Amino acid sequence: MSLMRAMILAAGYGNRMRPLTDHTPKPLLEAGGKPLIEHLIEGLARAGFRELVINTGWLGEQLPARLGDGERLGVHIRWSHEGKPLETAGGILRALPMLGDEPFALVNGDIWTDYDFSRLNLDLAADRAHLVLVDNPPHHADGDFHLTEQGRVRDNGASRLTYAGIACLHPALFHGLASGEQKLAPLLRAAMAAERVSGEHHRGQWWDIGTPRRLEQLDHFLRA
């Protein structure tokens, strides 16, 4: 199958990162000498993703000013400017016309990982989503979802892993969704209840940059 498009979520306020995000959108905060979002774009480009959609919200004009059309990074970027943030599902719904009718990769703009994004090049068949899960970090000890031995993701189960903010989603997941502010989790849980979500456990590096301290730790890790 042909390589898919990918969407990077970059529209959040970054409240937990203040004061760093008072004047800079979180995906443009730097670690290892470059913005978080550039690390992600480079990873997607290495995996063969050339067509990217990035949504913007808080201080959003800074993102296209820095990244342009993506040519410098070997990709083509289309921008979905939200103005008022629409939450994850609302932002994706708004960007769907740019993402097409086939499954697409989705990546949170405030993570760093060594995950191989080429693993997201899936047709999904009857599924609506494929989620990448990681070991629970100290700040999210209870996790999010259960992964069965058969690679199915469920909302119930004794052992839970944390959603990495990395997924392959089918546009049909959003059919019938009203425009405006909409969260992604309820759509995923409904698809899980219908046994239409697969998943995998990534055991490599994964950093959720939710506080200035974690950004500092990632910077030290990358420079080492």
CORQUIVEN-V286286 format. One record per pair of residues at least 4 apart in sequence whose ideal C-beta (glycine too) atoms are under 6 Angstrom apart, sorted by the first residue. I is the first residue (numbers start at 1). J is the second residue. If there is no record, write none. Layout:
I,J / I,J
//
This chain:
1,123 / 3,48 / 3,121 / 4,103 / 4,104 / 4,105 / 4,121 / 5,51 / 5,99 / 5,104 / 6,44 / 6,49 / 6,52 / 6,105 / 7,53 / 7,95 / 7,104 / 7,106 / 8,40 / 8,54 / 8,107 / 8,109 / 9,108 / 9,109 / 10,27 / 10,54 / 10,56 / 10,109 / 11,55 / 11,56 / 11,57 / 11,82 / 11,85 / 11,91 / 13,58 / 14,21 / 14,26 / 16,210 / 16,211 / 17,21 / 17,26 / 18,22 / 20,29 / 20,212 / 21,26 / 24,28 / 25,58 / 25,59 / 25,62 / 26,110 / 27,36 / 27,37 / 27,109 / 28,35 / 29,36 / 29,215 / 30,35 / 31,215 / 31,218 / 31,219 / 31,222 / 32,222 / 32,223 / 34,38 / 37,109 / 39,112 / 40,107 / 41,73 / 41,75 / 43,117 / 44,49 / 44,117 / 45,74 / 45,75 / 47,117 / 47,118 / 50,75 / 51,76 / 52,75 / 52,77 / 53,78 / 53,80 / 53,95 / 53,98 / 53,99 / 54,77 / 54,79 / 55,80 / 55,82 / 55,91 / 55,95 / 56,60 / 56,63 / 56,81 / 57,82 / 57,85 / 60,81 / 63,67 / 64,79 / 69,77 / 70,75 / 70,76 / 70,77 / 78,98 / 80,94 / 80,95 / 82,86 / 82,91 / 86,90 / 86,91 / 86,181 / 87,181 / 87,182 / 87,183 / 88,184 / 89,182 / 89,183 / 89,184 / 89,187 / 90,180 / 90,181 / 90,182 / 93,174 / 93,177 / 95,99 / 96,171 / 99,104 / 101,171 / 103,124 / 103,168 / 103,170 / 105,120 / 105,168 / 106,167 / 106,169 / 107,166 / 108,165 / 110,209 / 111,165 / 111,208 / 112,207 / 112,218 / 113,205 / 113,206 / 114,204 / 114,205 / 115,202 / 120,168 / 122,130 / 122,168 / 124,170 / 127,196 / 127,198 / 128,170 / 128,173 / 128,191 / 128,196 / 129,167 / 129,169 / 129,188 / 129,191 / 129,197 / 130,168 / 130,198 / 131,153 / 131,163 / 131,167 / 131,199 / 132,164 / 132,166 / 132,200 / 132,202 / 133,147 / 133,161 / 133,199 / 133,201 / 134,162 / 134,164 / 134,202 / 134,206 / 136,140 / 136,141 / 136,143 / 136,162 / 140,162 / 143,160 / 143,161 / 143,162 / 144,162 / 144,163 / 145,153 / 146,154 / 146,157 / 146,160 / 147,153 / 147,161 / 147,199 / 147,201 / 148,152 / 151,198 / 153,192 / 153,197 / 153,199 / 154,192 / 155,189 / 155,192 / 164,206 / 169,173 / 173,187 / 177,182 / 191,196 / 191,197 / 192,197 / 207,218 / 209,214 / 209,215
//
